[in-house]
Amino acid sequence: MFENLSERLLRTVKHLRGQARLTEDNIRDALREVRMALLEADVALPVVRSFIEQVRVRAVGQEVMTALSPGQVLVKIVNEELVRLMGEANEALDLRAQPPAVVLMAGLQGSGKTTSTAKLARFLREREKKKVLVVSCDVYRPAAIQQLATLAKEVQVEWFASEGGQQPVAIAQAALAYAKRQFFDVLIVDTAGRLHVDAAMMEEIQALHAAVTPVETLFVVDAMTGQDAANTAKAFHEALPLTGVVLTKTDGDARGGAALSIRYLTGKPIKFLGVGEKTAALEPFHPDRVASRILGMGDVLSLVEEVERKVDKEKALKLAEKVKSGKSFDFEDFREQMEQMLAMGGMAGLLDKLPGMDKVPDDLKKQANDKQVRRLIGIVNSMTPQERRFPDLIKGSRKRRIAAGAGVQVQEINRLLKQFEEMRRMMKKMSGGGMMKLMRAMKGKLPMGGLGGLGGPGGLPPFK
């Protein structure tokens, strides 16, 4: 998300290099570019006007008189205004209520409500250690009820059975009574959607809201609908006492207009981002971290949290000890590292959070993708356990057998072995003289021939 906006904003900042200070003249040109960037990102026009005015007032004010770099000053101001626009800080779910705390999911059909219900259930079970019950009140689509039943099993929470002939309010009340008897901490109610906002849908969800009195009423909206998402959120906000927004499909939205518009238009915070199809792909929304990503400064805090949560610490420690003791790095270790990276959201998710990725060429970023990571894992899986432990055994006939098993050309096996050998040499340098010695040997290059060495023909070139 935000790729287009980031590119335009950073280009605008570069144009200010060489200026002595920010003035009415040079800020006018810069803000014209910022305005165009926001409009292209499908940010709602009232939001753009307010944002530009706030930046303009601050940029030509007294606070920049002693600034060394006008470009840095503009980045600082834009960053702070982006954070203010999106809500200052993360607003977590408020589940302080006599159990079960009820969370009501609302939104249009196709926005991702059912998937988000399952993702949220998993989030609460894993990170908040809550006992969660989910129920579907979408009696108009039996497939939605079955979908939630399947997802509930996947995320290891209990599903309350419902079927098409029942009344939505009766289902919700029965689920609430069951949740109380069985001492659940949280009940998440998935509701029916429509293709557009209509009176009948609003009346039904208002009746559901009155029946279960939720502590959180979350509006689920597809980020790819741009500023329409914000307008729909506003319509729901007028009919329901919304407490927050779940913005879905953000991994497929390069613009980011919805994220920048919703808080301004509804006054309600974005609480979560759906960042992929998997049930683990739900992130708490942190305005400051998102602003940092927009301006190409990465999101190291989220990356550290992800590593803490998803990396198998015991396996990581074993590998560190192995490297430290001088034992050879093998393909078992390599496969484990690839699998750990996929568990953390894959290459795209990692690159998005790294500072300075705006300076990496687009063609290089495009080649570093999860498909290539899985392709490498497939090649390693085609090796025998002995070959994975002793890579030097892999010669002519073995290469042909591995290539046939993985469905690739022998040249790819040769390329992988060459890149693997580079990585193994670097691991040896780490055991012999520590990280500083390794960094000197790398001379600014990344291991494995670039971004993971996962590229197409010839591998990815290293960059400096």
PLY file of the C-alpha trace (Angstrom):
ply
format ascii 1.0
element vertex 464
property float x
property float y
property float z
element edge 463
property int vertex1
property int vertex2
end_header
0.00 0.00 0.00
1.03 3.66 -0.59
3.67 2.87 -3.27
2.40 5.58 -5.65
1.97 8.18 -2.91
5.41 7.46 -1.46
7.07 7.87 -4.84
5.41 11.24 -5.53
6.07 12.66 -2.05
9.73 11.68 -2.05
10.20 13.15 -5.53
8.69 16.41 -4.28
11.08 16.54 -1.33
14.09 16.01 -3.62
13.11 19.10 -5.63
13.70 21.22 -2.53
17.36 20.25 -2.28
19.66 23.20 -2.66
17.08 25.68 -1.34
18.23 27.83 1.56
14.91 27.66 3.40
11.21 27.11 2.86
9.45 30.17 1.42
5.97 30.92 0.13
7.25 30.44 -3.43
9.04 27.12 -3.17
6.48 25.65 -0.77
3.70 26.53 -3.23
5.30 24.35 -5.93
6.03 21.54 -3.50
2.49 21.53 -2.12
1.03 21.47 -5.61
2.90 18.20 -6.13
1.78 16.88 -2.72
-1.84 17.77 -3.59
-1.60 15.89 -6.90
-0.03 12.91 -5.12
-2.89 12.75 -2.60
-5.57 13.10 -5.29
-3.94 10.35 -7.35
-3.95 8.21 -4.20
-7.76 8.65 -4.22
-7.82 10.65 -0.98
-11.15 12.48 -0.53
-11.02 16.12 -1.67
-12.01 17.67 1.74
-9.20 15.66 3.34
-6.68 16.86 0.74
-7.67 20.50 1.23
-7.39 20.31 5.02
-4.09 18.44 4.90
-2.46 20.83 2.40
-3.55 23.88 4.38
-2.16 22.47 7.64
1.19 21.69 6.01
1.34 25.10 4.31
0.66 27.03 7.54
3.33 25.08 9.40
5.91 25.04 6.59
6.07 28.81 6.19
5.84 29.49 9.91
8.48 30.37 12.51
9.32 26.76 13.35
11.46 26.29 10.23
13.60 29.44 10.60
16.63 27.57 11.97
16.25 24.46 9.80
19.35 23.20 8.02
17.51 21.40 5.24
14.15 22.52 3.84
13.55 19.04 2.43
14.01 17.46 5.86
11.73 20.06 7.41
8.98 19.32 4.88
9.32 15.58 5.52
9.02 16.20 9.26
5.91 18.35 8.84
4.25 16.00 6.35
5.01 13.04 8.62
3.46 14.75 11.66
0.39 15.84 9.68
-0.08 12.34 8.25
-0.01 10.94 11.78
-2.51 13.56 12.94
-4.76 12.85 9.96
-4.82 9.10 10.66
-5.34 9.37 14.39
-2.13 10.00 16.37
-1.79 6.52 17.94
-3.02 2.96 17.72
-6.44 2.49 19.29
-6.82 -1.07 20.51
-10.11 -2.89 21.00
-11.76 -1.93 24.28
-12.89 -5.26 25.69
-13.27 -4.06 29.27
-16.75 -5.37 29.86
-18.39 -8.18 31.77
-17.66 -11.27 29.63
-18.51 -12.01 26.99
-17.48 -8.78 25.29
-19.43 -8.62 22.01
-17.79 -7.40 18.79
-20.18 -6.68 15.89
-18.78 -6.77 12.33
-20.58 -4.56 9.78
-19.97 -3.75 6.13
-20.93 -4.24 2.51
-20.97 -7.59 0.74
-17.53 -8.56 -0.51
-15.66 -6.28 1.88
-14.10 -9.23 3.70
-16.25 -9.35 6.85
-16.25 -13.14 7.29
-12.50 -13.47 6.71
-11.86 -10.51 9.02
-14.05 -12.14 11.70
-11.80 -15.21 11.60
-8.62 -13.12 11.51
-9.76 -11.10 14.52
-10.69 -14.29 16.39
-7.20 -15.64 15.77
-5.62 -12.34 16.81
-7.55 -12.30 20.10
-6.83 -15.96 20.83
-3.11 -15.82 20.07
-2.09 -12.34 21.19
-4.68 -11.47 23.83
-5.16 -15.05 25.14
-8.95 -14.75 24.90
-11.49 -17.55 24.67
-13.40 -16.62 21.52
-16.76 -17.68 20.03
-17.79 -16.68 16.49
-21.28 -16.72 14.95
-22.66 -15.85 11.50
-25.99 -14.00 11.18
-25.78 -13.93 7.39
-28.89 -16.06 6.77
-29.07 -14.91 3.14
-25.87 -16.66 2.11
-25.51 -20.22 3.48
-22.03 -20.28 1.95
-21.00 -17.46 4.32
-22.15 -19.50 7.33
-20.17 -22.52 6.12
-17.16 -20.34 5.35
-17.06 -19.07 8.92
-17.42 -22.62 10.27
-14.41 -23.70 8.19
-12.32 -20.66 9.17
-13.20 -21.06 12.86
-11.75 -24.55 12.77
-8.60 -23.25 11.06
-8.00 -20.51 13.65
-8.92 -22.85 16.54
-11.90 -21.00 17.99
-15.43 -22.26 18.59
-18.20 -21.70 16.03
-21.84 -21.28 17.06
-24.05 -23.09 14.52
-26.65 -21.15 12.53
-28.64 -21.79 9.34
-30.54 -19.98 6.62
-34.08 -20.35 7.98
-33.38 -18.55 11.26
-33.85 -14.90 12.18
-30.55 -12.95 12.54
-31.55 -11.43 15.91
-32.57 -14.84 17.29
-29.19 -16.31 16.21
-27.24 -13.50 17.88
-29.24 -13.77 21.12
-28.80 -17.56 21.25
-25.04 -17.20 20.64
-24.78 -14.60 23.41
-26.65 -16.82 25.88
-24.35 -19.74 24.97
-21.23 -17.57 25.34
-22.35 -16.57 28.84
-23.02 -20.18 29.90
-19.67 -21.39 28.55
-17.65 -18.46 29.97
-16.30 -17.10 26.68
-14.30 -13.88 26.87
-15.34 -12.55 23.45
-18.24 -13.16 21.04
-17.69 -11.94 17.45
-20.88 -11.54 15.40
-20.55 -11.65 11.60
-23.48 -9.88 9.91
-25.01 -9.92 6.43
-23.82 -7.44 3.82
-25.46 -5.97 0.75
-24.11 -4.80 -2.58
-24.87 -1.22 -1.55
-26.16 0.70 1.47
-29.92 0.20 1.81
-32.60 0.81 4.43
-33.42 -2.87 4.99
-29.79 -3.75 5.74
-29.41 -0.82 8.11
-32.61 -1.72 10.00
-31.48 -5.32 10.42
-28.04 -4.42 11.73
-29.52 -1.79 14.05
-31.81 -4.50 15.48
-28.79 -6.79 15.92
-26.90 -4.01 17.65
-29.80 -3.40 20.06
-30.11 -7.14 20.79
-26.48 -7.80 21.78
-25.22 -4.32 22.84
-21.65 -4.75 21.50
-18.68 -3.07 23.16
-17.08 -2.74 19.70
-18.90 -2.16 16.40
-16.32 -2.48 13.62
-16.91 -1.37 10.06
-15.12 -3.66 7.59
-14.25 -1.96 4.30
-12.23 -2.83 1.20
-9.24 -0.46 0.83
-9.28 -0.91 -2.94
-12.55 1.05 -3.24
-10.54 4.20 -2.42
-12.46 7.25 -1.22
-15.73 5.34 -1.79
-14.65 3.31 1.24
-14.60 6.47 3.33
-18.01 7.57 2.02
-19.56 4.16 2.82
-17.99 4.27 6.27
-19.62 7.67 6.77
-23.06 6.23 5.82
-22.65 3.36 8.28
-21.41 5.76 10.95
-24.65 7.75 10.63
-26.73 4.59 11.17
-24.62 2.81 13.79
-22.44 3.88 16.73
-19.23 2.64 15.09
-16.18 2.30 17.32
-13.61 1.60 14.63
-12.71 0.41 11.14
-11.04 -2.70 9.74
-9.42 -1.84 6.39
-9.10 -4.99 4.26
-7.12 -5.92 1.11
-4.46 -3.28 1.80
-1.84 -5.55 0.22
-3.56 -5.07 -3.15
-4.03 -1.28 -2.87
-1.12 0.81 -4.13
-2.91 4.10 -3.47
-3.89 4.24 0.20
-6.65 6.85 -0.17
-9.06 5.03 2.14
-6.55 4.89 5.00
-5.98 8.63 4.76
-9.65 9.61 4.43
-11.65 7.45 6.86
-10.61 9.02 10.16
-11.21 12.56 8.88
-14.65 11.79 7.41
-16.03 9.58 10.19
-14.06 10.58 13.28
-13.58 6.85 13.92
-10.15 5.20 14.10
-8.82 2.49 11.83
-8.07 -0.31 14.29
-6.79 -3.06 11.99
-5.35 -3.59 8.51
-5.96 -6.77 6.53
-2.61 -7.34 4.80
-3.18 -10.65 3.00
-5.46 -13.63 2.50
-4.11 -15.81 5.30
-5.83 -15.80 8.70
-2.65 -14.45 10.33
-2.61 -11.42 7.98
-4.15 -8.87 10.34
-2.11 -5.99 11.79
-3.04 -3.38 14.40
-3.09 0.04 12.71
-0.36 2.39 13.97
-0.67 5.84 12.32
2.92 6.81 13.11
4.31 3.61 11.59
2.14 3.90 8.48
3.26 7.53 8.00
6.84 6.35 8.28
6.24 3.78 5.53
4.62 6.39 3.27
7.73 8.57 3.53
10.10 5.67 2.78
11.44 5.42 6.33
10.26 1.84 6.85
8.57 0.37 9.90
11.27 -1.20 12.01
9.08 -1.44 15.13
6.51 -3.61 13.37
9.30 -5.69 11.86
10.86 -6.31 15.27
7.46 -7.23 16.73
6.87 -9.65 13.86
10.26 -11.30 14.36
9.60 -11.61 18.10
6.21 -13.20 17.48
6.83 -15.45 14.49
10.47 -16.53 14.49
11.13 -19.83 16.24
13.63 -18.61 18.83
14.89 -22.09 19.64
15.73 -22.81 16.00
17.32 -19.38 15.58
19.49 -19.97 18.65
20.58 -23.38 17.36
21.62 -21.86 14.04
23.53 -19.06 15.80
25.36 -21.62 17.95
26.10 -23.73 14.88
27.59 -20.77 13.00
29.53 -19.61 16.04
31.09 -23.04 16.54
32.28 -23.11 12.93
30.00 -25.91 11.76
29.02 -25.73 8.12
25.76 -24.07 7.09
23.71 -26.58 5.04
20.54 -26.74 2.97
18.46 -27.81 5.99
19.41 -24.47 7.60
18.77 -22.64 4.34
15.26 -24.10 3.95
14.47 -23.26 7.57
15.44 -19.62 6.99
13.25 -19.42 3.86
10.27 -20.91 5.73
10.74 -18.50 8.64
10.76 -15.59 6.19
7.47 -16.73 4.63
5.97 -17.05 8.12
6.77 -13.37 8.72
4.71 -12.25 5.72
7.12 -13.08 2.93
9.60 -10.95 1.01
7.13 -8.20 0.11
6.04 -7.79 3.73
9.64 -7.61 4.94
10.82 -5.20 2.25
7.87 -2.89 2.92
9.04 -2.45 6.51
12.75 -1.90 5.80
14.00 1.72 5.76
15.41 3.00 2.47
13.56 0.58 0.22
12.36 3.55 -1.84
15.92 3.77 -3.20
15.91 0.17 -4.45
15.07 -0.15 -8.18
11.53 -1.36 -8.88
12.66 -4.25 -11.11
14.82 -5.53 -8.25
11.91 -5.39 -5.77
9.59 -7.15 -8.23
11.98 -10.09 -8.57
12.22 -10.58 -4.79
8.90 -12.30 -4.33
7.39 -15.21 -2.42
6.92 -17.28 -5.57
10.70 -17.42 -5.98
11.17 -18.27 -2.28
8.74 -21.19 -2.60
10.51 -22.26 -5.80
13.79 -22.48 -3.88
12.14 -24.43 -1.07
10.78 -26.82 -3.74
14.30 -27.37 -5.07
15.66 -28.09 -1.59
12.74 -30.47 -0.92
13.78 -32.45 -4.03
17.15 -33.19 -2.43
17.74 -36.24 -0.26
18.38 -35.65 3.48
22.02 -36.56 2.86
22.33 -34.02 0.03
20.78 -31.29 2.21
23.31 -31.99 4.97
26.29 -32.38 2.61
25.75 -30.03 -0.37
29.17 -30.90 -1.84
27.74 -34.27 -2.88
25.50 -32.58 -5.46
27.21 -33.25 -8.80
26.10 -34.09 -12.37
23.53 -36.91 -12.07
22.25 -35.66 -8.71
21.68 -32.19 -10.20
19.62 -33.68 -13.02
17.52 -35.72 -10.59
16.88 -32.72 -8.30
15.95 -30.54 -11.29
13.50 -33.13 -12.59
11.93 -33.53 -9.14
11.49 -29.77 -8.70
10.36 -29.16 -12.29
13.22 -26.75 -13.08
16.25 -26.59 -15.37
19.68 -27.82 -14.28
20.94 -24.24 -14.71
18.74 -23.20 -11.79
20.32 -25.87 -9.61
23.78 -24.58 -10.58
22.73 -21.01 -9.80
21.33 -22.00 -6.41
24.47 -23.95 -5.51
26.66 -20.99 -6.44
24.57 -18.56 -4.40
24.40 -21.03 -1.52
28.19 -21.33 -1.52
28.47 -17.52 -1.22
26.13 -17.60 1.74
28.08 -20.41 3.37
31.35 -18.48 2.98
29.75 -15.48 4.71
28.57 -17.70 7.56
32.16 -18.92 7.99
33.39 -15.32 8.17
30.88 -14.69 10.96
32.28 -17.58 12.98
35.90 -16.53 12.41
35.83 -12.83 13.10
32.38 -11.61 13.89
30.00 -9.29 12.12
32.49 -6.52 11.33
34.68 -8.90 9.37
31.63 -10.13 7.48
30.51 -6.60 6.61
33.97 -5.74 5.26
33.87 -8.87 3.09
30.42 -8.03 1.76
31.45 -4.46 0.80
27.86 -3.29 0.76
26.41 -6.31 -1.04
23.53 -8.39 0.23
24.01 -12.15 0.59
22.73 -14.58 -2.06
23.41 -12.23 -4.97
21.07 -9.42 -3.96
17.67 -9.40 -2.27
17.75 -12.99 -1.10
19.27 -14.11 -4.40
15.87 -15.29 -5.45
15.79 -13.76 -8.88
15.26 -14.97 -12.35
17.94 -15.56 -15.00
21.38 -15.10 -13.53
20.08 -14.31 -10.07
19.62 -10.79 -8.74
22.56 -8.40 -8.97
23.89 -7.07 -5.67
23.18 -3.41 -5.02
25.07 -0.79 -3.02
0 1
1 2
2 3
3 4
4 5
5 6
6 7
7 8
8 9
9 10
10 11
11 12
12 13
13 14
14 15
15 16
16 17
17 18
18 19
19 20
20 21
21 22
22 23
23 24
24 25
25 26
26 27
27 28
28 29
29 30
30 31
31 32
32 33
33 34
34 35
35 36
36 37
37 38
38 39
39 40
40 41
41 42
42 43
43 44
44 45
45 46
46 47
47 48
48 49
49 50
50 51
51 52
52 53
53 54
54 55
55 56
56 57
57 58
58 59
59 60
60 61
61 62
62 63
63 64
64 65
65 66
66 67
67 68
68 69
69 70
70 71
71 72
72 73
73 74
74 75
75 76
76 77
77 78
78 79
79 80
80 81
81 82
82 83
83 84
84 85
85 86
86 87
87 88
88 89
89 90
90 91
91 92
92 93
93 94
94 95
95 96
96 97
97 98
98 99
99 100
100 101
101 102
102 103
103 104
104 105
105 106
106 107
107 108
108 109
109 110
110 111
111 112
112 113
113 114
114 115
115 116
116 117
117 118
118 119
119 120
120 121
121 122
122 123
123 124
124 125
125 126
126 127
127 128
128 129
129 130
130 131
131 132
132 133
133 134
134 135
135 136
136 137
137 138
138 139
139 140
140 141
141 142
142 143
143 144
144 145
145 146
146 147
147 148
148 149
149 150
150 151
151 152
152 153
153 154
154 155
155 156
156 157
157 158
158 159
159 160
160 161
161 162
162 163
163 164
164 165
165 166
166 167
167 168
168 169
169 170
170 171
171 172
172 173
173 174
174 175
175 176
176 177
177 178
178 179
179 180
180 181
181 182
182 183
183 184
184 185
185 186
186 187
187 188
188 189
189 190
190 191
191 192
192 193
193 194
194 195
195 196
196 197
197 198
198 199
199 200
200 201
201 202
202 203
203 204
204 205
205 206
206 207
207 208
208 209
209 210
210 211
211 212
212 213
213 214
214 215
215 216
216 217
217 218
218 219
219 220
220 221
221 222
222 223
223 224
224 225
225 226
226 227
227 228
228 229
229 230
230 231
231 232
232 233
233 234
234 235
235 236
236 237
237 238
238 239
239 240
240 241
241 242
242 243
243 244
244 245
245 246
246 247
247 248
248 249
249 250
250 251
251 252
252 253
253 254
254 255
255 256
256 257
257 258
258 259
259 260
260 261
261 262
262 263
263 264
264 265
265 266
266 267
267 268
268 269
269 270
270 271
271 272
272 273
273 274
274 275
275 276
276 277
277 278
278 279
279 280
280 281
281 282
282 283
283 284
284 285
285 286
286 287
287 288
288 289
289 290
290 291
291 292
292 293
293 294
294 295
295 296
296 297
297 298
298 299
299 300
300 301
301 302
302 303
303 304
304 305
305 306
306 307
307 308
308 309
309 310
310 311
311 312
312 313
313 314
314 315
315 316
316 317
317 318
318 319
319 320
320 321
321 322
322 323
323 324
324 325
325 326
326 327
327 328
328 329
329 330
330 331
331 332
332 333
333 334
334 335
335 336
336 337
337 338
338 339
339 340
340 341
341 342
342 343
343 344
344 345
345 346
346 347
347 348
348 349
349 350
350 351
351 352
352 353
353 354
354 355
355 356
356 357
357 358
358 359
359 360
360 361
361 362
362 363
363 364
364 365
365 366
366 367
367 368
368 369
369 370
370 371
371 372
372 373
373 374
374 375
375 376
376 377
377 378
378 379
379 380
380 381
381 382
382 383
383 384
384 385
385 386
386 387
387 388
388 389
389 390
390 391
391 392
392 393
393 394
394 395
395 396
396 397
397 398
398 399
399 400
400 401
401 402
402 403
403 404
404 405
405 406
406 407
407 408
408 409
409 410
410 411
411 412
412 413
413 414
414 415
415 416
416 417
417 418
418 419
419 420
420 421
421 422
422 423
423 424
424 425
425 426
426 427
427 428
428 429
429 430
430 431
431 432
432 433
433 434
434 435
435 436
436 437
437 438
438 439
439 440
440 441
441 442
442 443
443 444
444 445
445 446
446 447
447 448
448 449
449 450
450 451
451 452
452 453
453 454
454 455
455 456
456 457
457 458
458 459
459 460
460 461
461 462
462 463
